[in-house]
Amino acid sequence: MAITHWPLAERPREKLLERGADALSDAELLAIFLRTGVKGKTALDLSRELLGEYGDLRVLLKASQERFCQSHGLGQAKYVQLQAVMEMSKRVLATGLNRGESLTSPSQSRELIASELRDEVREVFACLFLDNQHRVIAFERMFWGTVNAASVYPREVVRRALELSASAVIFAHNHPSGVAEPSEADRQITQQLIQALSLIEVRVLDHFVVGDLELVSFAERGLL
């Protein structure tokens, strides 16, 4: 049966308008993106089939162009459309990192940092430099590594904090493995950075470790 023949409350578009996007399942959201199904399958049927093929929505969204276009019901046009949607979402989130913007809550910092680092294929260590009112001065990727490690140099972080006249900083790095649990090396470098920055009276507010599905806060763990 075509989706247009379903009860209104069960149609993804109507459900979104009535209850909001967060009320929809991954399959329903994907069905709205696909718009149409294929012969013998509604858009929702196709969405469920694709999620079964890829495992979850995140894997589908990160698929290479070649793999994405090989899937039944998808193609280059859908791939281009998806990349545009993802980039728009990333830019909207990134607007909160503009110079002068004030970070008003820990959740805001988490969302912004996760959007910047989650899809990196190698480890990246970044710093969010803030003024004394926790307004953003700059978000900078400072060190790059391999798939499982990045060398971090405290003197470079101190130098950059002085150049920017920062009063506080939030660190963040990703784990390409997808597991956000901090390593012993993560703990050690964080303490080294705290000690180095304390000499110039720059406070370390947090250190986030970004994984695939979660983000770990050093401050929440009592590790600072």
C-alpha positions in Angstrom: 0.0 0.0 0.0 1.3 3.5 -0.9 2.2 5.8 2.0 -0.5 8.2 0.8 -3.1 5.6 1.7 -1.8 5.2 5.2 -3.6 6.9 8.2 -2.3 10.5 8.6 -0.7 9.8 12.0 1.5 7.0 10.4 2.8 9.0 7.5 6.4 10.3 8.2 5.9 13.8 6.8 2.6 14.4 8.6 4.0 12.9 11.8 6.9 15.3 11.6 4.6 18.3 11.2 2.4 17.2 14.0 4.9 15.9 16.5 8.3 17.3 15.5 11.3 15.6 13.9 12.6 14.1 17.1 9.4 11.9 17.2 10.4 10.0 14.0 12.5 6.9 13.8 15.7 6.7 11.8 13.7 4.9 9.0 11.0 7.5 8.9 13.6 10.4 8.7 15.4 8.6 5.9 12.1 8.0 4.1 11.4 11.7 4.1 14.9 12.3 2.6 14.4 9.6 -0.1 10.9 11.1 -0.9 10.0 8.1 -3.1 10.4 4.4 -3.0 11.1 1.9 -5.8 8.8 -0.5 -7.6 7.0 -2.6 -5.1 8.4 -0.7 -2.1 7.4 2.5 -0.4 10.1 5.0 0.7 9.7 3.6 4.3 10.2 0.1 3.1 13.3 1.1 1.2 14.6 3.0 4.3 14.2 0.0 6.5 16.0 -2.2 3.9 18.9 0.3 3.7 19.3 0.5 7.4 19.3 -3.3 7.6 22.0 -3.3 4.9 24.2 -0.6 6.6 23.5 -1.4 10.2 22.6 2.1 11.3 22.0 5.6 10.0 25.4 6.8 10.8 27.2 4.2 8.7 24.9 5.0 5.8 25.6 8.7 6.1 29.3 8.1 6.1 29.3 5.7 3.2 31.7 6.4 0.3 30.1 7.7 -2.9 30.8 4.4 -4.6 29.1 2.2 -2.0 26.2 4.7 -1.5 25.4 4.7 -5.2 25.5 0.9 -5.4 22.6 0.5 -3.0 19.2 -0.1 -4.4 17.1 3.1 -4.7 20.1 5.4 -4.3 22.3 7.1 -6.8 24.5 10.1 -7.5 21.7 12.7 -7.2 20.8 11.4 -3.7 24.4 11.3 -2.7 24.9 14.9 -3.7 21.7 15.9 -1.9 22.8 14.1 1.2 26.2 15.7 1.3 24.7 19.1 0.9 22.3 18.5 3.8 25.1 17.2 6.0 27.3 20.2 5.2 24.4 22.7 6.0 23.9 21.0 9.3 27.6 21.2 10.1 27.7 24.9 9.2 24.7 25.7 11.4 26.3 24.0 14.4 29.6 25.7 13.6 28.0 29.2 13.8 28.3 28.8 17.6 32.0 28.8 17.3 32.2 32.3 15.7 34.4 34.8 17.4 32.5 36.6 20.2 29.8 34.0 20.7 29.3 33.0 24.3 29.1 29.4 25.2 26.1 29.3 27.6 26.0 25.6 28.6 28.2 22.5 28.6 25.8 20.8 26.2 26.4 23.5 23.6 30.2 23.0 23.8 29.7 19.2 23.4 27.5 19.5 20.3 29.7 22.0 18.6 32.9 20.0 19.2 31.4 16.7 18.3 30.2 18.1 15.0 33.7 19.3 14.2 35.6 16.1 15.1 33.4 13.1 14.9 34.0 12.3 11.2 37.7 12.8 11.2 39.4 9.6 9.9 42.7 10.2 11.9 43.2 11.6 15.3 43.0 15.3 15.6 43.6 17.4 18.7 41.8 20.7 18.8 41.6 23.7 21.2 38.7 26.0 21.8 40.1 29.3 23.1 37.9 31.5 25.2 38.0 34.9 26.8 37.3 35.6 30.5 33.6 35.6 29.8 33.7 32.3 28.0 33.2 33.9 24.6 34.8 32.1 21.7 38.1 33.5 20.4 38.9 30.6 18.1 38.5 26.9 17.5 41.7 25.5 16.1 42.9 22.0 15.1 46.4 22.1 16.3 47.8 18.5 16.1 47.2 15.7 13.7 48.2 12.1 14.0 47.6 8.6 12.7 44.4 6.6 13.1 45.1 6.0 16.8 47.5 8.7 18.1 48.4 12.4 17.8 51.5 14.0 19.3 50.5 17.1 21.4 53.1 19.8 22.4 52.1 21.9 25.4 54.5 24.7 24.5 52.6 25.2 21.2 49.3 25.4 23.0 50.8 27.9 25.5 52.2 30.0 22.7 48.9 30.1 20.8 46.9 30.9 24.0 49.3 33.9 24.6 48.9 35.1 21.0 45.1 35.0 21.3 45.1 36.5 24.8 42.9 33.6 25.9 41.7 33.2 29.5 40.4 29.7 29.2 40.5 26.7 26.9 38.6 23.5 26.2 40.5 20.7 24.6 39.0 18.1 22.3 40.3 15.1 20.3 38.6 12.3 18.5 39.2 8.5 18.7 38.8 7.2 15.1 38.2 3.8 16.6 34.9 5.1 17.7 35.5 4.3 21.4 35.5 7.5 23.4 37.0 6.1 26.6 40.1 8.3 27.6 43.4 6.5 27.5 46.2 6.8 30.0 48.1 8.9 27.5 45.1 11.2 27.2 45.1 11.7 31.0 48.8 12.4 31.1 48.8 15.0 28.3 45.8 16.7 29.9 47.7 17.1 33.2 50.8 18.4 31.4 48.7 20.9 29.5 46.9 22.1 32.7 50.3 22.6 34.4 51.8 24.5 31.4 48.8 26.8 31.0 48.6 27.5 34.7 51.9 29.3 34.4 50.2 31.9 32.2 46.9 31.8 34.2 44.8 30.2 31.5 42.1 27.9 32.9 41.4 24.5 31.4 37.6 24.0 31.5 37.3 20.6 30.0 38.7 18.0 27.7 36.3 16.1 25.4 37.1 12.8 23.8 34.9 12.2 20.7 33.8 8.8 19.6 31.3 7.5 17.1 28.2 7.6 19.4 29.4 9.2 22.5 31.5 12.0 23.9 33.4 11.8 27.2 34.0 14.9 29.3 37.1 14.9 31.6 35.3 17.5 33.9 32.3 15.2 34.3 34.6 12.3 35.1 36.5 14.3 37.7 39.7 14.0 35.7 40.7 17.6 35.7 
